[in-house]
Amino acid sequence: MDELEAILETSAVAAVEVAASAMADRGHQVGACPNCGKPMIGAFCAVCGQPRDIHRRSVWGLVKVLVEDIVSFDSRILRTGFALVSKPGELALAFREGRTQRYLPALRLYLFTSLVFFLILGFTNTAIMQLQVVATPQKIVWQNGKPYIRNPARDDGDPDTAFLPKMIPISPEKARKPGGLWNYSTKMYFFEPIGIYHADLSPEARARLKDTDVNFEVDDAHHPKHPLSPDARKKAAQTKSWIEKKIYEGMQRLVADPAALNGPLTTWIPRVLFLLMPLYAMLLALFYIRQRKTFYYVDHLIFSLTIHTFGFVLLLAAAGAARLIPGNTVATAALVIGGLYTLLATRRFYQQNWFWTVVKFALVSFFYTCFFALPALGVVIVLGFLNV
């Protein structure tokens, strides 16, 4: 092996000298490499790799190089941004095909885009999500000496909730407390300026919300064959009491500040998405397992990075559009655009026919959304809401 390397090195040196001699015959100036002394016919020495440019410049020369680097970097950003938005799947395909010099690396682009997203939200004082607390008075109905209220989770016009009981029991102590009984719910607002929403609660509703000394009764009448033991009933009551207390405490924070969740969301969403991207790539690898010799896991991961990067761009555009268009319309449009973009990117990158592209896109989207994205987002919201 050493002899072979020596032969190759000798051949390379001879080829360089022949090329240098030919260039000199044509009038080109050929200098010697300052490191190894062999002829240097390009930007780098073909023998030892020494660069021709040793970066010794005047101050003006350094400024000129700096300006050129900035312009070049900006043009690379512009090319990458244009390809990301207008050519779904191009960045991942360029990585797979080895065309990497024209664009920013996928990971750097993702970090740069996510950083810009949160910086702009902070600079414009925009909250990812705000929850406005709404209080509705509850009517107490006494039946056989026990108080009941209407089940707020049941909707007579919705057949999916028909199995839920119409009335739910409450404790007599809770029913007799001053201030009445109120049902507290929230209205969601996305990408709105912080401070424009406030909880408009009556004094009675505010006073009752501050009362977190809850006391649940556990009703196991619907399990006559398996009634709860006294210890089990006590533990169940304690668990329900803790949950309701946490909910009421979270409601109190939202009454004071509907944007209270914005801090936890800003902190945890980047971390959660960074963990979700490899899972999305894993789903792609499973659904394209027959092409495992063509597409490595790193290819799926780069594709996942570009899709999530476009997600930040889309959210940023949605945040701007929400200032002019109703939030529900913006959310619907963002979902449609995101879905179409991912479908087109999948088609371009994996180059399968439209039938299998649509089928795999639908299945990957379903599993990723239902089993990974929504549960992770729900955990972030709940933890932020309960402040555990």
C-alpha positions as CSV (number, residue, x, y, z in Angstrom):
1,M,0.0,0.0,0.0
2,D,2.9,2.4,0.8
3,E,4.5,1.6,-2.5
4,L,1.2,2.3,-4.3
5,E,0.8,5.7,-2.6
6,A,4.4,6.6,-3.5
7,I,3.7,5.8,-7.1
8,L,0.5,7.8,-7.2
9,E,2.2,10.8,-5.5
10,T,5.1,10.6,-8.0
11,S,2.7,10.5,-10.9
12,A,0.7,13.5,-9.5
13,V,3.9,15.5,-9.2
14,A,4.9,14.6,-12.7
15,A,1.5,15.6,-14.0
16,V,1.7,18.9,-12.3
17,E,5.1,19.7,-13.7
18,V,4.0,18.8,-17.2
19,A,0.9,21.1,-16.8
20,A,3.1,23.9,-15.4
21,S,5.5,23.5,-18.3
22,A,2.7,23.7,-20.8
23,M,1.3,26.8,-19.1
24,A,4.7,28.5,-19.1
25,D,5.1,27.8,-22.8
26,R,1.8,29.7,-23.4
27,G,3.0,32.7,-21.5
28,H,1.3,32.1,-18.1
29,Q,3.2,32.9,-15.0
30,V,3.6,29.8,-12.8
31,G,4.9,30.3,-9.3
32,A,6.4,27.8,-6.9
33,C,4.5,26.6,-3.9
34,P,5.9,28.3,-0.7
35,N,5.4,25.1,1.2
36,C,6.8,22.3,-1.0
37,G,8.4,24.2,-3.8
38,K,6.5,22.4,-6.6
39,P,4.8,24.4,-9.4
40,M,1.5,25.9,-8.3
41,I,-1.0,26.1,-11.2
42,G,-4.2,26.8,-9.3
43,A,-5.7,28.3,-6.2
44,F,-4.2,25.4,-4.2
45,C,-1.1,23.3,-4.6
46,A,-2.0,20.0,-6.3
47,V,0.8,18.2,-4.3
48,C,0.5,19.4,-0.7
49,G,-2.7,21.4,-0.7
50,Q,-1.1,24.8,0.3
51,P,-3.5,27.7,-0.7
52,R,-2.0,30.3,-3.0
53,D,-3.7,33.0,-0.9
54,I,-1.9,33.3,2.5
55,H,-4.3,36.1,3.6
56,R,-1.6,38.8,4.0
57,R,-3.3,42.0,3.0
58,S,-3.5,45.7,3.8
59,V,-6.4,47.1,5.9
60,W,-8.2,48.1,2.7
61,G,-7.7,44.6,1.3
62,L,-9.2,43.1,4.4
63,V,-12.2,45.4,4.2
64,K,-12.7,44.5,0.5
65,V,-12.6,40.7,1.3
66,L,-15.0,41.2,4.2
67,V,-17.5,43.0,1.9
68,E,-17.2,40.3,-0.7
69,D,-17.8,37.5,1.9
70,I,-20.9,39.3,3.2
71,V,-22.3,39.7,-0.3
72,S,-21.5,36.1,-1.2
73,F,-23.1,34.9,2.1
74,D,-26.2,37.0,1.5
75,S,-26.6,35.8,-2.0
76,R,-26.3,32.2,-0.7
77,I,-29.0,33.0,1.8
78,L,-31.2,34.4,-0.9
79,R,-30.7,31.4,-3.2
80,T,-31.5,29.1,-0.3
81,G,-34.6,31.0,0.8
82,F,-35.9,31.1,-2.8
83,A,-35.4,27.4,-3.3
84,L,-37.0,26.6,0.1
85,V,-40.1,28.6,-0.7
86,S,-40.6,28.1,-4.4
87,K,-39.1,24.7,-5.0
88,P,-40.4,22.2,-2.5
89,G,-38.0,19.4,-1.9
90,E,-35.1,21.1,-3.8
91,L,-32.8,21.6,-0.8
92,A,-33.1,17.9,0.4
93,L,-32.6,16.7,-3.2
94,A,-29.6,19.0,-3.7
95,F,-28.0,17.4,-0.6
96,R,-28.7,13.9,-1.8
97,E,-27.2,14.7,-5.3
98,G,-24.2,16.4,-3.8
99,R,-25.1,20.0,-5.0
100,T,-24.3,21.5,-1.6
101,Q,-22.3,24.6,-2.4
102,R,-25.2,26.7,-3.7
103,Y,-27.3,26.4,-0.5
104,L,-26.9,26.8,3.2
105,P,-26.6,23.5,5.1
106,A,-30.0,22.2,6.3
107,L,-29.3,22.3,10.0
108,R,-27.8,25.8,9.8
109,L,-30.8,27.0,7.8
110,Y,-33.2,25.5,10.4
111,L,-31.5,27.1,13.3
112,F,-31.2,30.4,11.5
113,T,-34.9,30.4,10.5
114,S,-36.2,29.4,13.9
115,L,-34.0,32.1,15.5
116,V,-35.4,34.7,13.2
117,F,-38.9,33.5,13.9
118,F,-38.7,33.9,17.7
119,L,-36.7,37.2,17.4
120,I,-39.4,38.7,15.2
121,L,-42.2,37.6,17.6
122,G,-40.3,39.1,20.5
123,F,-39.5,42.3,18.6
124,T,-43.1,42.8,17.5
125,N,-44.5,41.8,21.0
126,T,-46.5,39.0,19.4
127,A,-47.7,35.9,21.4
128,I,-47.8,32.5,19.9
129,M,-51.0,31.8,21.8
130,Q,-53.2,33.7,24.2
131,L,-56.1,32.2,26.3
132,Q,-58.9,34.6,27.3
133,V,-60.8,33.2,30.3
134,V,-64.6,33.3,30.0
135,A,-67.0,32.6,32.9
136,T,-70.5,31.2,32.4
137,P,-72.9,31.0,35.4
138,Q,-74.1,27.5,36.3
139,K,-77.6,26.6,37.4
140,I,-77.7,24.2,40.4
141,V,-80.5,21.6,40.4
142,W,-81.3,19.8,43.6
143,Q,-82.6,16.2,43.1
144,N,-83.3,13.9,46.1
145,G,-81.4,16.3,48.3
146,K,-78.2,16.2,46.1
147,P,-77.0,19.1,43.9
148,Y,-76.4,18.7,40.2
149,I,-75.2,20.9,37.4
150,R,-75.6,20.5,33.7
151,N,-72.6,18.7,32.1
152,P,-70.7,21.4,30.1
153,A,-69.1,18.7,28.0
154,R,-72.4,17.5,26.6
155,D,-74.0,19.1,23.5
156,D,-77.5,18.0,22.7
157,G,-76.8,18.8,19.0
158,D,-73.7,16.7,18.8
159,P,-74.3,13.0,18.6
160,D,-70.7,12.3,19.6
161,T,-71.4,13.5,23.1
162,A,-74.8,11.8,23.5
163,F,-73.2,9.1,25.8
164,L,-72.2,11.7,28.4
165,P,-74.6,12.2,31.3
166,K,-76.7,15.4,31.1
167,M,-76.2,16.2,34.8
168,I,-73.2,15.8,37.0
169,P,-73.2,15.8,40.8
170,I,-71.3,18.3,43.0
171,S,-70.8,18.5,46.7
172,P,-73.4,20.3,48.9
173,E,-70.6,22.4,50.3
174,K,-69.6,23.6,46.9
175,A,-73.2,24.3,45.9
176,R,-73.8,26.4,49.0
177,K,-70.6,28.5,48.8
178,P,-71.2,32.3,48.2
179,G,-70.6,33.7,44.8
180,G,-72.6,31.1,42.8
181,L,-71.1,28.4,40.6
182,W,-69.4,29.2,37.4
183,N,-68.1,27.3,34.4
184,Y,-64.7,28.6,33.2
185,S,-63.6,28.1,29.7
186,T,-61.0,29.8,27.4
187,K,-60.9,31.3,23.9
188,M,-57.7,30.8,21.9
189,Y,-56.0,33.5,19.9
190,F,-52.9,32.9,17.8
191,F,-50.2,35.3,16.8
192,E,-51.9,38.4,18.3
193,P,-50.2,41.3,20.0
194,I,-49.7,40.8,23.7
195,G,-52.0,42.9,25.8
196,I,-55.0,43.4,23.6
197,Y,-57.0,40.6,25.3
198,H,-58.3,40.7,28.9
199,A,-60.5,38.5,31.0
200,D,-63.8,40.4,31.5
201,L,-65.1,38.6,34.5
202,S,-67.7,39.8,37.0
203,P,-66.7,40.3,40.6
204,E,-68.6,37.2,41.6
205,A,-66.8,35.1,39.0
206,R,-63.4,36.5,40.0
207,A,-64.1,35.9,43.7
208,R,-65.2,32.3,43.0
209,L,-62.2,31.6,40.8
210,K,-59.8,32.7,43.6
211,D,-61.4,30.0,45.9
212,T,-59.3,27.0,45.2
213,D,-60.4,25.1,48.3
214,V,-62.2,22.5,46.2
215,N,-63.9,19.3,47.5
216,F,-65.0,16.6,45.1
217,E,-67.4,13.8,45.7
218,V,-66.6,10.7,43.8
219,D,-69.8,9.2,42.4
220,D,-69.5,5.5,41.6
221,A,-73.2,4.9,41.4
222,H,-72.7,3.9,37.7
223,H,-70.6,1.0,39.0
224,P,-73.0,-0.8,41.3
225,K,-71.2,-4.2,40.9
226,H,-67.8,-2.7,41.7
227,P,-68.2,0.1,44.2
228,L,-65.2,2.0,45.4
229,S,-63.7,1.1,48.7
230,P,-63.4,4.0,51.3
231,D,-59.6,4.2,50.7
232,A,-60.0,4.2,46.9
233,R,-62.8,6.8,47.2
234,K,-60.5,9.0,49.3
235,K,-57.6,8.7,46.9
236,A,-59.8,9.5,43.9
237,A,-61.3,12.5,45.6
238,Q,-57.7,13.8,46.5
239,T,-56.6,13.3,42.9
240,K,-59.6,15.1,41.5
241,S,-59.2,17.9,44.1
242,W,-55.5,18.3,43.1
243,I,-56.4,18.5,39.4
244,E,-59.1,21.0,39.9
245,K,-56.9,23.1,42.1
246,K,-54.2,23.2,39.5
247,I,-56.7,24.1,36.8
248,Y,-58.1,26.9,38.9
249,E,-54.6,28.2,39.6
250,G,-53.8,28.2,35.9
251,M,-57.1,30.0,35.2
252,Q,-56.0,32.7,37.8
253,R,-52.8,33.3,36.0
254,L,-54.6,33.6,32.7
255,V,-57.1,36.0,34.1
256,A,-54.1,38.2,35.1
257,D,-52.3,37.6,31.8
258,P,-53.9,35.9,28.8
259,A,-50.4,35.6,27.3
260,A,-49.0,33.7,30.3
261,L,-48.4,30.6,28.2
262,N,-46.3,32.5,25.7
263,G,-43.2,32.1,27.8
264,P,-43.4,28.3,28.2
265,L,-44.3,27.9,24.5
266,T,-41.4,30.0,23.3
267,T,-39.0,28.0,25.6
268,W,-40.2,24.5,24.8
269,I,-41.5,24.5,21.2
270,P,-38.0,24.7,19.7
271,R,-36.8,21.9,21.9
272,V,-39.8,19.7,21.2
273,L,-39.5,20.3,17.4
274,F,-35.8,19.4,17.5
275,L,-36.8,16.1,19.1
276,L,-39.7,15.5,16.7
277,M,-37.7,16.0,13.5
278,P,-35.7,12.7,13.9
279,L,-39.1,10.9,14.6
280,Y,-40.5,12.3,11.4
281,A,-37.5,11.1,9.5
282,M,-37.9,7.7,11.1
283,L,-41.5,7.5,9.8
284,L,-40.3,8.4,6.3
285,A,-37.6,5.7,6.6
286,L,-40.2,3.1,7.5
287,F,-42.6,4.0,4.7
288,Y,-39.8,4.1,2.2
289,I,-38.0,1.0,3.5
290,R,-38.0,-0.6,0.1
291,Q,-35.8,2.3,-1.1
292,R,-33.4,1.9,1.9
293,K,-30.4,1.3,-0.5
294,T,-31.2,4.5,-2.3
295,F,-32.3,6.7,0.6
296,Y,-30.2,6.6,3.8
297,Y,-31.6,7.8,7.1
298,V,-29.6,11.0,6.8
299,D,-31.5,11.7,3.6
300,H,-34.8,11.4,5.4
301,L,-33.4,13.6,8.2
302,I,-32.4,16.4,5.8
303,F,-35.8,16.2,4.2
304,S,-37.4,16.5,7.7
305,L,-35.2,19.5,8.5
306,T,-36.3,21.3,5.3
307,I,-40.0,20.6,6.0
308,H,-39.8,21.9,9.5
309,T,-37.8,24.9,8.4
310,F,-40.6,25.8,5.9
311,G,-43.0,25.4,8.8
312,F,-41.3,28.3,10.6
313,V,-41.5,30.4,7.5
314,L,-45.1,29.6,7.1
315,L,-45.9,30.4,10.8
316,L,-44.0,33.7,10.4
317,A,-46.2,34.5,7.3
318,A,-49.3,33.5,9.3
319,A,-48.3,35.8,12.1
320,G,-48.2,38.7,9.7
321,A,-51.4,37.7,7.9
322,A,-53.3,37.4,11.3
323,R,-53.0,41.2,11.7
324,L,-55.2,41.7,8.6
325,I,-57.2,38.5,8.2
326,P,-59.3,36.6,10.8
327,G,-57.3,34.0,12.7
328,N,-59.4,31.0,11.7
329,T,-59.0,31.8,8.1
330,V,-55.2,32.2,8.5
331,A,-55.0,28.9,10.4
332,T,-56.9,27.0,7.7
333,A,-54.9,28.6,4.9
334,A,-51.6,27.7,6.7
335,L,-52.7,24.1,7.2
336,V,-53.6,23.8,3.5
337,I,-50.4,25.5,2.2
338,G,-48.3,23.4,4.6
339,G,-49.9,20.2,3.5
340,L,-49.6,21.0,-0.3
341,Y,-46.0,22.0,0.2
342,T,-45.1,18.8,2.0
343,L,-46.9,16.7,-0.7
344,L,-45.0,18.5,-3.5
345,A,-41.7,18.2,-1.6
346,T,-42.3,14.4,-1.1
347,R,-43.1,13.9,-4.8
348,R,-39.9,15.9,-5.9
349,F,-37.6,14.2,-3.4
350,Y,-38.6,10.6,-3.5
351,Q,-39.7,10.7,-7.2
352,Q,-42.4,8.1,-6.9
353,N,-45.7,8.2,-8.8
354,W,-48.5,10.4,-7.6
355,F,-50.6,7.5,-6.2
356,W,-47.9,6.2,-3.8
357,T,-46.8,9.7,-3.0
358,V,-50.3,10.7,-1.9
359,V,-50.8,7.5,0.1
360,K,-47.5,7.6,1.9
361,F,-47.9,11.4,2.5
362,A,-51.3,10.8,4.1
363,L,-50.1,8.0,6.3
364,V,-46.9,9.7,7.4
365,S,-48.8,12.9,8.2
366,F,-51.5,11.1,10.1
367,F,-49.1,9.1,12.3
368,Y,-46.8,12.1,12.9
369,T,-49.6,14.5,13.7
370,C,-51.7,12.2,15.9
371,F,-49.0,10.3,17.7
372,F,-46.1,12.7,17.9
373,A,-46.8,16.4,17.1
374,L,-50.2,16.9,18.9
375,P,-49.3,14.9,22.0
376,A,-46.0,16.8,22.4
377,L,-47.7,20.1,21.9
378,G,-50.4,19.1,24.3
379,V,-47.8,18.2,27.0
380,V,-46.1,21.6,26.5
381,I,-49.4,23.5,26.9
382,V,-50.6,21.5,29.9
383,L,-47.3,21.8,31.7
384,G,-47.2,25.5,31.0
385,F,-50.9,25.9,32.1
386,L,-50.5,23.9,35.3
387,N,-47.0,25.3,35.9
388,V,-45.9,22.0,37.4
